[in-house]
Amino acid sequence: QVQLVESGGGLVQPGGSLRLSCAASGSIFNIHPMGWYRQAPGKEREWVAIITSVGSINYADSVKGRFTISRDSAKNTVYLQMNSLKPEDTAVYYCYSANVWGRGTQVTVSS
């Protein structure tokens, strides 16, 4: 059974950085695109970034230039490096692939 497990969230001050990780089990990692989404309180879940099995990458305009998605095939893990964080980046961040969602990790940007 496919599972996605996120980690790396926490509390950070505006302008700070965090790196999220998504560990994938099962056979999806080298086949399906891996994506990050986020959901802020009272808002709908929104797409953040995606990386395909061949390394093609795309970002939402709201994070372009600040966030970097990458993957380590040897570790079946996808990362989201988040720099220059803003209070509006506060949300639960979810990993998604092959119709499977992780349980999410909380990111709070506050002084």
QUIWOLIN-V791179 format. One record per residue. PHI is phi in radians with two decimals (none if undefined). D_LAST is the distance of its C-alpha to the last C-alpha in Angstrom with 2 decimals. Layout:
((PHI,D_LAST) (PHI,D_LAST))
This chain:
((none,40.22) (-1.32,37.29) (-2.39,33.87) (-2.18,30.43) (-2.21,27.75) (-1.58,24.14) (-2.72,21.82) (1.84,18.80) (-1.25,15.96) (2.87,12.90) (-1.78,9.17) (-2.47,7.65) (-1.37,5.00) (-0.95,6.49) (1.58,9.89) (-1.46,10.33) (-2.31,13.35) (-2.53,14.94) (-2.14,18.64) (-1.62,20.12) (-2.17,23.73) (-2.33,26.43) (-1.61,29.60) (-1.91,32.67) (-1.84,35.85) (1.46,39.13) (-1.82,40.76) (-1.50,38.36) (-1.06,36.38) (-1.63,38.93) (-2.05,40.22) (-1.75,37.55) (-1.08,34.57) (-2.04,31.19) (-2.24,28.33) (-1.98,24.65) (-2.24,23.60) (-2.55,20.55) (-2.40,20.31) (-1.54,17.50) (-0.98,18.03) (1.34,21.04) (-2.14,21.81) (-1.34,24.53) (-1.15,24.21) (-2.24,24.13) (-1.30,25.39) (-2.02,23.19) (-2.79,25.59) (-2.53,29.04) (-2.38,31.27) (-1.56,34.98) (-1.16,37.37) (-1.78,38.60) (1.64,35.21) (-1.22,34.83) (-2.29,31.20) (-2.59,29.58) (-2.30,26.11) (-1.17,24.80) (-1.03,24.31) (-1.18,20.65) (-2.09,19.93) (-1.04,22.89) (1.54,22.29) (-2.01,18.93) (-1.88,20.10) (-2.34,23.24) (-1.75,25.41) (-2.63,28.05) (-2.46,30.53) (-2.09,32.39) (-1.14,35.75) (-1.15,36.78) (-1.86,33.91) (0.87,33.94) (-2.32,30.21) (-1.97,28.07) (-2.05,24.72) (-2.30,21.87) (-1.47,20.01) (-2.04,16.80) (-2.03,15.55) (0.85,13.43) (-1.15,11.34) (-2.11,10.17) (-0.96,8.70) (-1.27,12.47) (-1.45,13.14) (-1.06,11.99) (-3.11,15.44) (-1.55,18.05) (-1.77,19.71) (-2.08,23.47) (-1.70,26.20) (-2.51,29.51) (-2.87,33.01) (0.87,36.58) (1.12,35.74) (-2.10,33.65) (-1.90,30.01) (-1.37,27.85) (-1.53,26.02) (1.67,22.57) (-2.42,19.38) (-1.41,16.00) (-2.10,13.13) (-2.16,9.69) (-1.97,7.11) (-2.77,3.77) (-1.65,0.00))
